[in-house]
Amino acid sequence: MANSKRLFGVVRRNLLRRSPSRITIIRSSTTKTTKEEIAAIKIQAFFRGHLARRAFRALKSLVKLQAVARGVLVRRQARIALHCMHALARLQVRVRARQLLSH
């Protein structure tokens, strides 16, 4: 209940902050829209916008978490690749040293 009150307060503040010229109202040609219906449409629009922004924020944080996890994996792969390359270089040095001693 408290969450819905807080959300209603946010929607109400957003409605009061906007100028009437920025709010577009689509009216049906068959019926006349009452003030209550217009208010309901505005509240629904702001609530849907709020939900969309919240979902976008959650998605952004998920993308950041994904980037961190992938960065850890890539650094681990790079460390393993460097270790293997170093081992191959040491092996190459040993083989060339043997070739020089045998000649």
DSSP file (Angstrom, degrees, kcal/mol; ACC not computed):
  #  RESIDUE AA STRUCTURE BP1 BP2  ACC     N-H-->O    O-->H-N    N-H-->O    O-->H-N    TCO  KAPPA ALPHA  PHI   PSI    X-CA   Y-CA   Z-CA
    1    1 A M     >        0   0    0      0, 0.0     4,-1.9     0, 0.0     5,-0.2   0.000 360.0 360.0 360.0 -43.7    0.0    0.0    0.0
    2    2 A A  H  >  +     0   0    0      1,-0.2     4,-2.4     2,-0.2     5,-0.2   0.869 360.0  55.2 -64.2 -35.1    2.8    2.4    0.9
    3    3 A N  H  > S+     0   0    0      1,-0.2     4,-2.4     2,-0.2    -1,-0.2   0.905 107.8  48.0 -64.6 -41.1    4.5    1.7   -2.4
    4    4 A S  H  > S+     0   0    0      2,-0.2     4,-2.5     1,-0.2    -1,-0.2   0.860 110.5  52.1 -69.4 -33.5    1.4    2.6   -4.4
    5    5 A K  H  X S+     0   0    0     -4,-1.9     4,-2.1     2,-0.2    -2,-0.2   0.926 111.1  47.1 -65.3 -43.6    1.0    5.8   -2.4
    6    6 A R  H  X S+     0   0    0     -4,-2.4     4,-2.0     1,-0.2    -2,-0.2   0.916 113.0  49.1 -63.5 -42.4    4.6    6.8   -3.1
    7    7 A L  H  X S+     0   0    0     -4,-2.4     4,-2.4     1,-0.2    -1,-0.2   0.898 109.2  52.0 -64.2 -41.0    4.1    5.9   -6.8
    8    8 A F  H  X S+     0   0    0     -4,-2.5     4,-2.7     1,-0.2    -1,-0.2   0.889 108.0  52.7 -62.0 -38.6    0.9    8.0   -6.9
    9    9 A G  H  X S+     0   0    0     -4,-2.1     4,-2.5     2,-0.2    -1,-0.2   0.894 109.0  49.2 -62.4 -40.7    2.8   10.9   -5.4
   10   10 A V  H  X S+     0   0    0     -4,-2.0     4,-2.2     2,-0.2    -2,-0.2   0.927 112.9  46.9 -64.3 -45.0    5.5   10.6   -8.2
   11   11 A V  H  X S+     0   0    0     -4,-2.4     4,-2.2     1,-0.2    -2,-0.2   0.915 112.2  50.2 -63.3 -43.0    2.9   10.5  -10.9
   12   12 A R  H  X S+     0   0    0     -4,-2.7     4,-2.3     1,-0.2    -2,-0.2   0.916 110.3  49.5 -63.1 -43.7    1.0   13.5   -9.4
   13   13 A R  H  X S+     0   0    0     -4,-2.5     4,-2.0     1,-0.2    -1,-0.2   0.905 111.0  50.3 -62.1 -40.7    4.2   15.6   -9.2
   14   14 A N  H  X S+     0   0    0     -4,-2.2     4,-1.4     1,-0.2    -1,-0.2   0.886 110.1  50.1 -65.1 -38.0    5.0   14.8  -12.8
   15   15 A L  H  < S+     0   0    0     -4,-2.2    -2,-0.2     1,-0.2    -1,-0.2   0.913 112.7  46.1 -65.1 -41.8    1.6   15.8  -13.9
   16   16 A L  H  < S+     0   0    0     -4,-2.3    -2,-0.2     1,-0.2    -1,-0.2   0.814 109.3  55.8 -71.2 -29.2    1.8   19.1  -12.0
   17   17 A R  H  < S+     0   0    0     -4,-2.0    -1,-0.2    -5,-0.2    -2,-0.2   0.808  93.4  82.5 -74.0 -29.8    5.3   19.8  -13.4
   18   18 A R  S  < S-     0   0    0     -4,-1.4     5,-0.0    -3,-0.2     0, 0.0  -0.471  79.8-124.2 -79.9 145.8    4.3   19.5  -17.0
   19   19 A S    >   -     0   0    0     -2,-0.2     3,-1.5     1,-0.1     4,-0.5  -0.595  22.6-117.9 -83.6 151.2    2.7   22.3  -18.9
   20   20 A P  G >  S+     0   0    0      0, 0.0     3,-0.8     0, 0.0    -1,-0.1   0.779 111.7  62.8 -60.5 -26.1   -0.7   21.7  -20.6
   21   21 A S  G 3  S+     0   0    0      1,-0.2    -3,-0.0     3,-0.0     0, 0.0   0.750  98.9  55.1 -72.4 -21.4    0.8   22.4  -24.0
   22   22 A R  G <  S+     0   0    0     -3,-1.5     2,-0.6     2,-0.0    -1,-0.2   0.593  91.4  85.2 -86.3 -10.3    3.2   19.4  -23.7
   23   23 A I    <   -     0   0    0     -3,-0.8     2,-0.5    -4,-0.5    19,-0.0  -0.822  66.4-156.0 -97.7 123.4    0.4   16.9  -23.0
   24   24 A T        -     0   0    0     -2,-0.6     2,-0.5     2,-0.0    -3,-0.0  -0.849   5.8-163.9-100.8 129.4   -1.3   15.4  -26.1
   25   25 A I        -     0   0    0     -2,-0.5     2,-0.6     2,-0.0    13,-0.0  -0.955   7.9-151.4-116.4 126.7   -4.8   14.1  -25.7
   26   26 A I        -     0   0    0     -2,-0.5     2,-0.4     0, 0.0    -2,-0.0  -0.861  18.4-163.5 -97.5 121.6   -6.3   11.9  -28.3
   27   27 A R        -     0   0    0     -2,-0.6     2,-0.3     6,-0.0     5,-0.1  -0.839  16.9-125.5-109.8 142.4  -10.1   12.3  -28.4
   28   28 A S        -     0   0    0     -2,-0.4     5,-0.1     3,-0.3     0, 0.0  -0.617  12.3-140.2 -81.2 142.8  -12.6    9.9  -30.0
   29   29 A S  S    S+     0   0    0     -2,-0.3    -1,-0.1     1,-0.2     3,-0.1   0.700  97.8  53.3 -76.6 -17.8  -14.9   11.6  -32.5
   30   30 A T  S    S+     0   0    0      1,-0.1     2,-0.3     2,-0.0    -1,-0.2   0.861 112.0  33.3 -88.2 -36.6  -17.9    9.5  -31.3
   31   31 A T  S    S-     0   0    0      0, 0.0     2,-0.4     0, 0.0    -3,-0.3  -0.888  78.3-118.9-122.5 152.2  -17.9   10.3  -27.5
   32   32 A K        -     0   0    0     -2,-0.3     2,-0.4    -5,-0.1    -3,-0.1  -0.745  30.6-128.6 -88.1 132.7  -16.9   13.3  -25.5
   33   33 A T        -     0   0    0     -2,-0.4     2,-0.1    -5,-0.1    -6,-0.0  -0.665  20.8-141.1 -85.6 130.6  -14.0   12.7  -23.1
   34   34 A T     >  -     0   0    0     -2,-0.4     4,-2.2     1,-0.1     5,-0.2  -0.369  24.4-108.9 -84.8 167.7  -14.7   13.7  -19.5
   35   35 A K  H  > S+     0   0    0      1,-0.2     4,-2.6     2,-0.2     5,-0.2   0.866 120.2  54.6 -63.4 -35.7  -12.1   15.3  -17.2
   36   36 A E  H  > S+     0   0    0      2,-0.2     4,-2.4     1,-0.2    -1,-0.2   0.900 108.3  48.1 -65.6 -39.9  -11.9   12.1  -15.2
   37   37 A E  H  > S+     0   0    0      2,-0.2     4,-2.5     1,-0.2    -2,-0.2   0.905 111.5  49.9 -67.0 -40.1  -11.1   10.1  -18.3
   38   38 A I  H  X S+     0   0    0     -4,-2.2     4,-2.4     2,-0.2    -2,-0.2   0.922 111.7  48.8 -62.6 -43.4   -8.4   12.6  -19.4
   39   39 A A  H  X S+     0   0    0     -4,-2.6     4,-2.6     1,-0.2    -2,-0.2   0.907 111.1  50.1 -62.8 -40.9   -6.9   12.4  -15.9
   40   40 A A  H  X S+     0   0    0     -4,-2.4     4,-2.6     2,-0.2    -2,-0.2   0.900 110.0  50.4 -63.8 -40.4   -7.0    8.6  -16.0
   41   41 A I  H  X S+     0   0    0     -4,-2.5     4,-2.4     2,-0.2    -2,-0.2   0.920 111.7  47.9 -63.2 -43.4   -5.3    8.6  -19.4
   42   42 A K  H  X S+     0   0    0     -4,-2.4     4,-2.6     2,-0.2     5,-0.2   0.922 112.3  48.8 -63.5 -44.4   -2.6   10.9  -18.1
   43   43 A I  H  X S+     0   0    0     -4,-2.6     4,-2.6     1,-0.2    -2,-0.2   0.926 112.4  48.5 -62.4 -44.5   -2.0    8.8  -15.0
   44   44 A Q  H  X S+     0   0    0     -4,-2.6     4,-2.7     2,-0.2     5,-0.2   0.908 111.2  50.5 -62.0 -41.4   -1.8    5.6  -17.0
   45   45 A A  H  X S+     0   0    0     -4,-2.4     4,-2.2     2,-0.2    -2,-0.2   0.927 113.1  44.7 -64.2 -44.6    0.7    7.3  -19.4
   46   46 A F  H  X S+     0   0    0     -4,-2.6     4,-2.5     2,-0.2    -1,-0.2   0.894 113.4  50.8 -66.8 -38.5    2.9    8.4  -16.6
   47   47 A F  H  X S+     0   0    0     -4,-2.6     4,-2.5    -5,-0.2    -2,-0.2   0.918 111.0  48.1 -65.4 -42.4    2.7    5.1  -14.8
   48   48 A R  H  X S+     0   0    0     -4,-2.7     4,-2.3     2,-0.2    -1,-0.2   0.891 111.9  50.2 -64.8 -38.1    3.6    3.2  -18.0
   49   49 A G  H  X S+     0   0    0     -4,-2.2     4,-2.6    -5,-0.2    -2,-0.2   0.907 109.5  51.2 -63.6 -41.1    6.5    5.6  -18.6
   50   50 A H  H  X S+     0   0    0     -4,-2.5     4,-2.5     2,-0.2    -2,-0.2   0.926 110.9  47.9 -61.3 -45.7    7.6    5.0  -15.0
   51   51 A L  H  X S+     0   0    0     -4,-2.5     4,-2.4     1,-0.2    -1,-0.2   0.896 111.6  50.5 -63.0 -39.8    7.6    1.3  -15.5
   52   52 A A  H  X S+     0   0    0     -4,-2.3     4,-2.3     2,-0.2    -2,-0.2   0.914 111.2  47.9 -65.5 -42.4    9.5    1.6  -18.8
   53   53 A R  H  X S+     0   0    0     -4,-2.6     4,-2.5     2,-0.2    -2,-0.2   0.909 112.2  49.8 -64.3 -40.7   12.2    3.8  -17.2
   54   54 A R  H  X S+     0   0    0     -4,-2.5     4,-2.2     1,-0.2    -2,-0.2   0.911 111.6  48.1 -64.7 -42.0   12.5    1.3  -14.3
   55   55 A A  H  X S+     0   0    0     -4,-2.4     4,-2.2     2,-0.2    -1,-0.2   0.886 111.1  51.4 -64.7 -38.3   12.8   -1.6  -16.7
   56   56 A F  H  X S+     0   0    0     -4,-2.3     4,-2.6     2,-0.2    -2,-0.2   0.908 109.1  50.1 -65.7 -41.9   15.4    0.3  -18.7
   57   57 A R  H  X S+     0   0    0     -4,-2.5     4,-2.3     2,-0.2    -2,-0.2   0.916 111.1  49.1 -61.3 -42.9   17.4    1.0  -15.5
   58   58 A A  H  X S+     0   0    0     -4,-2.2     4,-2.0     1,-0.2    -2,-0.2   0.897 111.6  49.6 -62.8 -40.0   17.3   -2.7  -14.5
   59   59 A L  H  X S+     0   0    0     -4,-2.2     4,-2.3     2,-0.2    -2,-0.2   0.898 109.1  52.0 -66.0 -40.4   18.4   -3.6  -18.0
   60   60 A K  H  X S+     0   0    0     -4,-2.6     4,-2.1     1,-0.2    -2,-0.2   0.920 110.5  47.7 -62.0 -43.5   21.3   -1.1  -17.9
   61   61 A S  H  X S+     0   0    0     -4,-2.3     4,-2.2     1,-0.2    -1,-0.2   0.863 110.6  52.5 -67.1 -33.8   22.5   -2.5  -14.6
   62   62 A L  H  X S+     0   0    0     -4,-2.0     4,-2.4     2,-0.2    -1,-0.2   0.897 108.3  50.4 -66.2 -39.7   22.2   -6.1  -16.0
   63   63 A V  H  X S+     0   0    0     -4,-2.3     4,-2.3     2,-0.2    -2,-0.2   0.894 110.0  50.5 -64.6 -39.9   24.4   -5.1  -19.0
   64   64 A K  H  X S+     0   0    0     -4,-2.1     4,-2.2     2,-0.2    -2,-0.2   0.922 110.8  48.7 -63.9 -43.3   27.0   -3.6  -16.7
   65   65 A L  H  X S+     0   0    0     -4,-2.2     4,-2.4     1,-0.2    -2,-0.2   0.902 110.6  51.4 -62.2 -41.0   27.1   -6.8  -14.7
   66   66 A Q  H  X S+     0   0    0     -4,-2.4     4,-2.7     1,-0.2    -1,-0.2   0.901 108.5  51.4 -61.6 -41.8   27.4   -8.8  -17.8
   67   67 A A  H  X S+     0   0    0     -4,-2.3     4,-2.3     2,-0.2    -2,-0.2   0.896 109.8  49.5 -64.2 -40.3   30.3   -6.6  -19.0
   68   68 A V  H  X S+     0   0    0     -4,-2.2     4,-2.1     2,-0.2    -2,-0.2   0.939 112.6  47.1 -63.3 -46.4   32.1   -7.1  -15.7
   69   69 A A  H  X S+     0   0    0     -4,-2.4     4,-2.1     1,-0.2    -2,-0.2   0.912 113.6  47.6 -63.0 -42.7   31.6  -10.9  -15.8
   70   70 A R  H  X S+     0   0    0     -4,-2.7     4,-2.7     1,-0.2    -1,-0.2   0.877 108.7  55.1 -66.9 -36.1   32.8  -11.1  -19.4
   71   71 A G  H  X S+     0   0    0     -4,-2.3     4,-2.4    -5,-0.2    -1,-0.2   0.904 107.3  50.1 -62.2 -40.7   35.8   -8.9  -18.6
   72   72 A V  H  X S+     0   0    0     -4,-2.1     4,-2.1     2,-0.2    -2,-0.2   0.928 112.1  47.7 -62.2 -45.0   36.8  -11.4  -15.9
   73   73 A L  H  X S+     0   0    0     -4,-2.1     4,-2.5     1,-0.2    -2,-0.2   0.913 111.9  49.1 -63.2 -42.5   36.5  -14.3  -18.3
   74   74 A V  H  X S+     0   0    0     -4,-2.7     4,-2.5     1,-0.2    -1,-0.2   0.906 110.6  50.5 -66.0 -40.8   38.5  -12.5  -21.0
   75   75 A R  H  X S+     0   0    0     -4,-2.4     4,-2.3     2,-0.2    -1,-0.2   0.895 110.8  49.9 -63.6 -38.1   41.3  -11.6  -18.6
   76   76 A R  H  X S+     0   0    0     -4,-2.1     4,-2.3     2,-0.2    -2,-0.2   0.928 111.3  48.4 -64.8 -44.7   41.5  -15.2  -17.4
   77   77 A Q  H  X S+     0   0    0     -4,-2.5     4,-2.5     1,-0.2    -2,-0.2   0.894 111.4  50.3 -62.4 -39.7   41.7  -16.5  -21.0
   78   78 A A  H  X S+     0   0    0     -4,-2.5     4,-2.6     2,-0.2    -1,-0.2   0.903 109.6  50.8 -65.7 -40.5   44.4  -13.9  -21.8
   79   79 A R  H  X S+     0   0    0     -4,-2.3     4,-2.1     2,-0.2    -2,-0.2   0.915 112.0  47.1 -63.2 -42.3   46.4  -15.0  -18.8
   80   80 A I  H  X S+     0   0    0     -4,-2.3     4,-2.4     2,-0.2    -2,-0.2   0.912 112.1  50.3 -65.2 -42.6   46.1  -18.7  -19.8
   81   81 A A  H  X S+     0   0    0     -4,-2.5     4,-2.5     1,-0.2    -2,-0.2   0.912 111.2  48.2 -63.0 -42.7   47.1  -17.9  -23.4
   82   82 A L  H  X S+     0   0    0     -4,-2.6     4,-2.4     2,-0.2    -1,-0.2   0.898 110.4  52.0 -64.4 -39.3   50.2  -15.9  -22.2
   83   83 A H  H  X S+     0   0    0     -4,-2.1     4,-2.2     2,-0.2    -2,-0.2   0.925 111.7  46.5 -62.4 -44.2   51.1  -18.8  -19.9
   84   84 A C  H  X S+     0   0    0     -4,-2.4     4,-2.4     2,-0.2    -2,-0.2   0.908 112.1  50.1 -64.8 -42.1   50.9  -21.3  -22.8
   85   85 A M  H  X S+     0   0    0     -4,-2.5     4,-2.2     2,-0.2    -1,-0.2   0.892 110.4  50.5 -63.7 -38.9   52.9  -19.0  -25.1
   86   86 A H  H  X S+     0   0    0     -4,-2.4     4,-2.2     2,-0.2    -1,-0.2   0.911 110.2  49.9 -64.7 -41.8   55.6  -18.6  -22.5
   87   87 A A  H  X S+     0   0    0     -4,-2.2     4,-2.2     1,-0.2    -2,-0.2   0.902 110.9  49.7 -63.7 -40.7   55.8  -22.4  -22.1
   88   88 A L  H  X S+     0   0    0     -4,-2.4     4,-2.4     2,-0.2    -1,-0.2   0.885 109.4  51.7 -64.9 -38.1   56.1  -22.8  -25.9
   89   89 A A  H  X S+     0   0    0     -4,-2.2     4,-2.1     2,-0.2    -2,-0.2   0.907 109.7  49.2 -65.7 -40.7   58.9  -20.2  -26.0
   90   90 A R  H  X S+     0   0    0     -4,-2.2     4,-2.1     2,-0.2    -2,-0.2   0.913 111.4  49.7 -63.6 -41.6   60.8  -22.0  -23.2
   91   91 A L  H  X S+     0   0    0     -4,-2.2     4,-2.5     1,-0.2    -2,-0.2   0.901 109.1  52.1 -62.6 -41.3   60.4  -25.3  -25.1
   92   92 A Q  H  X S+     0   0    0     -4,-2.4     4,-2.5     1,-0.2    -1,-0.2   0.889 107.8  51.9 -63.1 -39.4   61.6  -23.7  -28.3
   93   93 A V  H  X S+     0   0    0     -4,-2.1     4,-2.1     2,-0.2    -1,-0.2   0.914 110.5  48.5 -63.0 -42.6   64.7  -22.4  -26.4
   94   94 A R  H  X S+     0   0    0     -4,-2.1     4,-2.2     2,-0.2    -2,-0.2   0.921 111.5  49.1 -64.0 -43.6   65.5  -25.9  -25.2
   95   95 A V  H  X S+     0   0    0     -4,-2.5     4,-2.2     1,-0.2    -2,-0.2   0.928 112.8  46.9 -63.0 -44.8   65.1  -27.5  -28.6
   96   96 A R  H  X S+     0   0    0     -4,-2.5     4,-2.1     1,-0.2    -1,-0.2   0.868 109.9  54.0 -65.9 -35.0   67.3  -24.9  -30.2
   97   97 A A  H  X S+     0   0    0     -4,-2.1     4,-2.0    -5,-0.2    -1,-0.2   0.911 109.6  47.8 -64.9 -41.1   69.9  -25.3  -27.5
   98   98 A R  H  X S+     0   0    0     -4,-2.2     4,-2.3     2,-0.2    -2,-0.2   0.895 109.6  53.3 -64.2 -40.2   70.0  -29.1  -28.1
   99   99 A Q  H  X S+     0   0    0     -4,-2.2     4,-1.0     1,-0.2    -1,-0.2   0.896 109.5  48.5 -62.5 -39.6   70.3  -28.5  -31.9
  100  100 A L  H  < S+     0   0    0     -4,-2.1     3,-0.2     1,-0.2    -1,-0.2   0.889 112.4  48.3 -68.7 -36.8   73.3  -26.3  -31.2
  101  101 A L  H  < S+     0   0    0     -4,-2.0    -2,-0.2     1,-0.2    -1,-0.2   0.850 109.0  53.5 -71.4 -32.9   75.0  -28.8  -28.9
  102  102 A S  H  <        0   0    0     -4,-2.3    -1,-0.2     1,-0.2    -2,-0.2   0.725 360.0 360.0 -76.6 -19.6   74.4  -31.7  -31.3
  103  103 A H     <        0   0    0     -4,-1.0    -1,-0.2    -3,-0.2    -2,-0.2   0.466 360.0 360.0 -84.9 360.0   76.1  -30.0  -34.2
